[in-house]
Amino acid sequence: MSLAKNKADLFGASSSVSAGSASRSANGNTTAKPALPKLGALKTSSIPPAVVKSKTDEAQKLVAEAEAYLKTSVFQWQPDYMGAAPKFEGAGNSYRAAGSMVLAHDTMVRCSQAYSSYGSYSSAANAMQNAAKMNTDPRKHFEDMLTAADLWGQHGDLTRMAQMYVGAAESEGAMETEKEEYLREASNILIPFNSTDEAMQNCDVKGIDMLKKLFKHHMTGNDHEKSLSTARFLARVSEAFGQDTLLWKCLASESILQLAGKDVIAAEQTYIQEHLTKAGYGSSKEAEIVEELINAFKSSNEQQLQLVQKSPNLFYLDREAKDIVLKLTVTASVQGPRPVSTAQIDTEISEVPIEGGDGQEAGGKKAISMTHLTEKEDSDEVDLA
């Protein structure tokens, strides 16, 4: 009896899938992996019907109790949000246990609103985060995360607010412009971009991770100017917090970005005048890579560049910086003077007398006047004695 059949007999259908997978692997054929469940999805088919009914009834009862707290009467002039909020929260969790994700989400949103109505913003933010997890619509999930961020802001917890912004930016429902906007906002909350070096030391160290995410977003988006700006700021932050390894990676990334922009002179000057003044950087593997790259560009040596691109030291760089290095070429990195065609220049040579100080001709001498006429200049006269 085969191993696959034994497993099928012991474990049933689940093992038959594994056995089938092993069989397909042996035959060399591949099949697509099953898709992961969507955000907030729950396999209702796996929930026993009795549990679904029990949890649904429980949720409906809790919602009715919550709504009773919100009703006003002669004896209750104002809605009792404090009493309603935990009832909505329990109902939302019961709906989720029953697999009713839409009802679970909507009820949890009502819970968040109830908490917010009497000023319990931290509870409201937590409830909205739970609502976001239950939301099967990626765009609405993104919006729920932003609402949770605002609630954490009202509570005064800027760290949690920034974390919600990052979660929103990284969610499936965020558009590209929104990804940058909220990554930048999260970074700026914890480490303001106008901070002095001294002020940075008092900022939240969690902001470094958010800056790294922003830098990665710019690098993967091929935004050269923003990548350079973020690399420089992240280098300042890492130096303020004493994170040497991160500092060296940022300095190397800055040089690599300059070389990618064919600004070899700026890359060399920045490396020598600024980067090598940082303690320990000159002896680092990152600095070794940068120096070899600069030498390859200065000598326009494509073979030397290819040796650097094969160097194991590239693994000391961030992945995005390494990818840029692998795409570098020295071709046309050193630009010579532009060729000038006869259509661009028209030279006129004429003899003009040289006058003395009294307005008379000085010894009958004459000078040659050369007039250069280009498409952008009317005239440029040079007198050669």
C-alpha positions as CSV (number, residue, x, y, z in Angstrom):
1,M,0.0,0.0,0.0
2,S,1.4,3.4,-1.0
3,L,2.3,6.1,1.5
4,A,-0.2,8.5,-0.1
5,K,-3.0,5.9,0.3
6,N,-2.1,5.3,4.0
7,K,-2.3,9.1,4.6
8,A,-5.6,9.3,2.8
9,D,-7.0,6.5,4.9
10,L,-5.8,8.1,8.1
11,F,-6.5,11.7,7.6
12,G,-9.2,11.8,4.9
13,A,-9.7,14.6,2.4
14,S,-7.1,17.0,3.8
15,S,-4.3,14.5,3.4
16,S,-5.5,13.6,-0.1
17,V,-4.8,17.2,-1.1
18,S,-1.3,16.8,0.3
19,A,-0.8,13.5,-1.4
20,G,-2.1,15.0,-4.6
21,S,0.4,17.9,-4.2
22,A,3.2,15.4,-3.7
23,S,2.1,13.5,-6.7
24,R,2.0,16.6,-8.9
25,S,5.4,17.7,-7.6
26,A,6.9,14.3,-8.5
27,N,5.4,14.6,-12.0
28,G,7.0,18.1,-12.4
29,N,3.7,19.9,-12.8
30,T,2.8,22.9,-10.7
31,T,-0.6,24.2,-9.6
32,A,-1.5,27.6,-8.3
33,K,-1.6,28.0,-4.6
34,P,-5.1,28.6,-3.1
35,A,-5.8,32.3,-2.6
36,L,-5.6,33.8,0.9
37,P,-8.8,34.9,2.4
38,K,-9.7,38.5,1.9
39,L,-9.4,41.1,4.7
40,G,-11.9,40.3,7.4
41,A,-13.1,37.2,5.7
42,L,-14.3,34.3,7.8
43,K,-15.1,30.8,6.6
44,T,-18.8,30.6,7.7
45,S,-19.1,27.1,6.3
46,S,-16.7,25.9,9.0
47,I,-19.0,27.4,11.8
48,P,-21.6,24.9,13.0
49,P,-25.1,26.1,12.3
50,A,-26.0,25.9,16.0
51,V,-23.2,28.3,16.8
52,V,-24.2,30.7,14.1
53,K,-27.8,30.8,15.4
54,S,-26.7,31.1,19.0
55,K,-24.2,33.9,18.4
56,T,-26.6,35.8,16.0
57,D,-29.4,35.7,18.7
58,E,-26.9,36.9,21.3
59,A,-25.8,39.8,19.1
60,Q,-29.4,40.9,18.3
61,K,-30.2,40.9,22.0
62,L,-27.2,43.0,22.8
63,V,-28.0,45.5,20.0
64,A,-31.5,45.8,21.4
65,E,-30.2,46.5,24.8
66,A,-27.7,49.1,23.5
67,E,-30.4,50.9,21.5
68,A,-32.5,51.0,24.7
69,Y,-29.8,52.9,26.4
70,L,-29.8,55.5,23.6
71,K,-33.6,56.2,23.8
72,T,-34.7,59.3,25.7
73,S,-37.8,59.6,27.9
74,V,-39.2,61.7,30.6
75,F,-36.9,60.0,33.1
76,Q,-33.9,59.8,30.7
77,W,-33.3,63.1,29.0
78,Q,-30.0,62.2,27.2
79,P,-28.8,59.1,25.5
80,D,-26.7,56.8,27.8
81,Y,-23.7,56.3,25.6
82,M,-21.6,54.9,28.4
83,G,-24.2,52.1,28.8
84,A,-24.6,51.5,25.1
85,A,-21.0,51.3,24.1
86,P,-20.1,47.9,25.7
87,K,-23.3,46.4,24.5
88,F,-22.5,47.3,20.9
89,E,-19.0,46.0,21.4
90,G,-20.3,42.6,22.6
91,A,-22.7,42.5,19.8
92,G,-20.0,43.2,17.2
93,N,-17.9,40.3,18.6
94,S,-20.9,38.0,18.6
95,Y,-21.7,38.8,15.0
96,R,-18.1,38.1,14.1
97,A,-18.2,34.8,15.8
98,A,-21.3,34.0,13.8
99,G,-19.5,34.9,10.6
100,S,-21.6,37.9,9.8
101,M,-18.8,40.3,9.0
102,V,-20.8,43.2,7.6
103,L,-23.0,43.3,10.7
104,A,-20.0,42.9,12.9
105,H,-18.3,45.8,11.3
106,D,-21.3,48.1,11.3
107,T,-22.0,47.3,15.0
108,M,-18.4,47.9,16.0
109,V,-18.5,51.3,14.3
110,R,-21.6,52.2,16.4
111,C,-19.6,51.1,19.4
112,S,-16.8,53.4,18.5
113,Q,-19.2,56.3,18.0
114,A,-20.8,55.6,21.4
115,Y,-17.4,55.7,23.2
116,S,-16.5,58.8,21.3
117,S,-19.8,60.5,22.3
118,Y,-18.8,60.6,26.0
119,G,-15.1,61.3,25.5
120,S,-13.6,57.9,25.8
121,Y,-11.4,58.3,22.7
122,S,-8.9,55.5,23.5
123,S,-11.8,53.0,23.7
124,A,-13.3,54.5,20.6
125,A,-10.0,54.2,18.7
126,N,-9.7,50.5,19.7
127,A,-13.2,49.8,18.6
128,M,-12.6,51.4,15.3
129,Q,-9.4,49.4,14.8
130,N,-11.5,46.2,15.4
131,A,-14.1,47.5,12.9
132,A,-11.3,48.0,10.3
133,K,-10.2,44.4,10.8
134,M,-13.7,43.2,10.2
135,N,-14.2,45.2,7.0
136,T,-14.0,43.2,3.8
137,D,-13.8,46.3,1.6
138,P,-10.2,47.4,1.2
139,R,-11.1,51.1,0.6
140,K,-13.4,51.2,3.7
141,H,-10.7,49.4,5.7
142,F,-8.3,52.3,4.8
143,E,-10.9,54.9,5.8
144,D,-11.5,53.1,9.1
145,M,-7.8,53.2,9.9
146,L,-7.7,56.9,9.3
147,T,-10.7,57.4,11.6
148,A,-8.9,55.3,14.3
149,A,-5.8,57.5,13.8
150,D,-7.8,60.7,14.4
151,L,-9.3,59.2,17.5
152,W,-5.9,58.3,18.9
153,G,-4.9,61.9,18.1
154,Q,-7.9,63.2,20.1
155,H,-6.8,60.9,23.0
156,G,-3.3,62.5,22.8
157,D,-1.4,59.3,21.9
158,L,0.6,60.5,18.9
159,T,2.6,57.2,18.7
160,R,-0.6,55.2,18.2
161,M,-1.9,57.9,15.8
162,A,1.3,57.6,13.7
163,Q,1.1,53.8,13.7
164,M,-2.5,54.0,12.4
165,Y,-1.4,56.3,9.6
166,V,1.3,53.8,8.6
167,G,-1.2,51.0,8.7
168,A,-3.5,53.0,6.5
169,A,-0.7,53.8,4.1
170,E,0.3,50.1,3.8
171,S,-3.2,48.9,3.4
172,E,-4.6,47.5,0.1
173,G,-7.1,50.3,-0.2
174,A,-4.6,53.2,-0.2
175,M,-3.8,54.9,-3.5
176,E,-0.1,55.7,-4.4
177,T,-0.3,59.4,-3.5
178,E,-2.0,58.5,-0.2
179,K,0.7,56.0,0.7
180,E,3.4,58.7,0.6
181,E,1.1,61.3,2.2
182,Y,0.4,59.2,5.3
183,L,3.9,57.7,5.6
184,R,5.2,61.2,5.6
185,E,2.6,62.4,8.1
186,A,3.4,59.5,10.4
187,S,7.1,60.3,10.3
188,N,6.6,64.0,10.8
189,I,4.4,63.4,13.9
190,L,7.1,61.5,15.7
191,I,10.2,63.3,14.3
192,P,9.3,66.7,12.8
193,F,11.2,67.4,9.6
194,N,12.2,70.8,10.9
195,S,13.8,69.4,14.0
196,T,17.3,70.5,15.0
197,D,19.9,67.8,15.7
198,E,19.6,68.4,19.4
199,A,15.8,68.3,19.4
200,M,15.8,64.9,17.5
201,Q,17.3,63.2,20.6
202,N,14.1,63.9,22.5
203,C,11.8,62.5,19.7
204,D,10.2,59.1,19.7
205,V,12.7,56.5,18.4
206,K,9.7,54.6,16.7
207,G,9.8,57.4,14.1
208,I,13.0,55.9,12.7
209,D,11.1,52.9,11.4
210,M,8.5,55.1,9.8
211,L,11.2,57.2,8.1
212,K,12.7,54.0,6.8
213,K,9.3,53.0,5.3
214,L,9.0,56.5,3.7
215,F,12.6,56.2,2.3
216,K,11.8,52.8,0.9
217,H,8.6,54.1,-0.7
218,H,10.6,56.9,-2.4
219,M,13.3,54.5,-3.6
220,T,11.0,51.9,-5.0
221,G,9.0,54.6,-6.7
222,N,12.2,55.9,-8.4
223,D,11.7,59.4,-7.0
224,H,15.3,60.6,-7.1
225,E,14.9,64.0,-5.4
226,K,12.7,62.8,-2.6
227,S,14.9,59.8,-2.0
228,L,17.9,62.0,-1.7
229,S,16.1,64.4,0.7
230,T,14.8,61.5,2.9
231,A,18.2,59.8,2.9
232,R,19.9,62.9,4.2
233,F,17.3,63.5,6.9
234,L,17.3,59.8,8.0
235,A,21.1,60.1,8.2
236,R,20.8,63.0,10.6
237,V,18.2,61.1,12.7
238,S,20.2,57.9,12.9
239,E,23.3,59.9,14.0
240,A,21.3,61.7,16.7
241,F,20.1,58.4,18.1
242,G,23.6,56.8,17.8
243,Q,22.6,54.2,15.2
244,D,25.8,53.9,13.3
245,T,24.8,51.0,11.1
246,L,21.8,52.8,9.8
247,L,23.8,56.0,9.4
248,W,26.4,54.2,7.2
249,K,23.6,52.7,5.0
250,C,22.0,56.2,4.6
251,L,25.3,57.8,3.6
252,A,26.0,55.1,1.1
253,S,22.5,55.5,-0.3
254,E,23.0,59.2,-0.8
255,S,26.3,58.7,-2.7
256,I,24.6,56.0,-4.9
257,L,21.7,58.2,-5.7
258,Q,24.1,61.0,-6.7
259,L,26.0,58.6,-9.0
260,A,22.7,57.3,-10.4
261,G,22.0,61.0,-11.3
262,K,25.4,61.1,-13.1
263,D,26.6,63.8,-10.6
264,V,30.0,62.3,-10.0
265,I,31.6,65.5,-8.8
266,A,28.9,66.0,-6.1
267,A,29.1,62.4,-5.0
268,E,32.9,62.7,-4.6
269,Q,32.8,66.0,-2.8
270,T,30.0,64.9,-0.4
271,Y,31.8,61.6,0.3
272,I,35.2,63.3,1.1
273,Q,34.1,66.5,2.8
274,E,31.0,65.2,4.7
275,H,30.7,61.5,4.9
276,L,34.2,60.6,5.9
277,T,34.0,63.0,8.8
278,K,31.5,60.5,10.5
279,A,33.2,58.3,13.0
280,G,33.8,54.8,11.7
281,Y,32.3,55.3,8.3
282,G,35.6,55.4,6.4
283,S,36.5,51.9,7.5
284,S,33.0,50.4,6.8
285,K,32.0,48.1,3.9
286,E,29.5,50.7,2.8
287,A,32.2,53.3,2.4
288,E,34.4,50.8,0.5
289,I,31.6,50.2,-2.0
290,V,31.1,53.9,-2.5
291,E,34.7,54.7,-3.0
292,E,35.1,51.9,-5.6
293,L,32.0,53.2,-7.4
294,I,33.3,56.7,-7.5
295,N,36.6,55.6,-8.9
296,A,34.9,53.6,-11.6
297,F,32.8,56.6,-12.7
298,K,35.8,59.0,-12.6
299,S,37.8,56.7,-14.9
300,S,34.7,55.8,-17.0
301,N,35.7,52.2,-16.4
302,E,32.8,49.9,-17.1
303,Q,34.8,46.8,-16.2
304,Q,35.7,48.2,-12.8
305,L,32.0,49.0,-12.2
306,Q,31.0,45.5,-13.1
307,L,33.5,44.2,-10.5
308,V,31.8,46.3,-7.8
309,Q,28.4,45.1,-8.9
310,K,29.5,41.5,-8.3
311,S,31.1,42.3,-4.9
312,P,29.6,40.4,-1.9
313,N,29.9,43.7,0.0
314,L,26.7,44.9,-1.8
315,F,24.7,42.9,0.8
316,Y,25.7,45.6,3.4
317,L,23.5,48.1,1.5
318,D,19.8,48.4,1.7
319,R,18.0,46.3,-0.9
320,E,16.8,49.3,-2.8
321,A,20.2,50.9,-2.9
322,K,21.7,47.6,-4.0
323,D,19.2,47.3,-6.9
324,I,20.2,50.8,-8.0
325,V,23.9,49.8,-8.0
326,L,23.1,46.8,-10.2
327,K,21.6,49.1,-12.8
328,L,24.4,51.7,-12.8
329,T,26.4,52.3,-16.0
330,V,29.3,54.7,-16.5
331,T,28.3,55.4,-20.1
332,A,27.9,59.2,-20.8
333,S,28.7,59.9,-17.1
334,V,31.6,62.2,-18.0
335,Q,30.3,64.8,-20.4
336,G,32.7,66.6,-22.7
337,P,32.2,70.0,-24.5
338,R,29.2,70.0,-26.8
339,P,30.1,69.9,-30.5
340,V,29.4,73.1,-32.3
341,S,28.2,73.1,-35.9
342,T,28.6,75.8,-38.5
343,A,24.9,76.5,-38.3
344,Q,25.4,77.6,-34.7
345,I,28.3,79.9,-35.2
346,D,29.1,82.6,-37.7
347,T,32.4,84.3,-37.2
348,E,33.2,87.7,-38.8
349,I,36.8,89.0,-38.9
350,S,37.6,92.6,-39.6
351,E,40.4,95.1,-39.1
352,V,39.8,98.0,-36.8
353,P,42.2,100.7,-35.8
354,I,43.6,100.9,-32.3
355,E,43.3,104.4,-30.9
356,G,45.7,105.9,-28.4
357,G,44.7,107.7,-25.3
358,D,44.1,111.0,-27.2
359,G,41.7,109.4,-29.7
360,Q,44.4,109.1,-32.5
361,E,45.5,105.9,-34.1
362,A,48.4,104.4,-32.1
363,G,51.2,103.8,-34.5
364,G,49.0,102.7,-37.3
365,K,48.4,99.4,-35.5
366,K,45.3,97.5,-36.2
367,A,43.4,94.8,-34.2
368,I,41.4,91.8,-35.3
369,S,37.8,91.8,-34.2
370,M,36.0,88.4,-34.0
371,T,32.3,88.5,-33.7
372,H,30.6,85.2,-32.7
373,L,26.9,85.0,-33.5
374,T,25.0,82.1,-32.1
375,E,21.3,81.3,-32.0
376,K,21.1,82.5,-28.3
377,E,23.4,85.5,-28.4
378,D,23.4,88.5,-30.7
379,S,27.1,89.2,-30.6
380,D,30.2,88.6,-28.5
381,E,33.2,90.7,-29.6
382,V,36.8,89.7,-28.7
383,D,39.6,92.1,-29.6
384,L,42.9,90.5,-30.3
385,A,45.8,92.9,-30.4
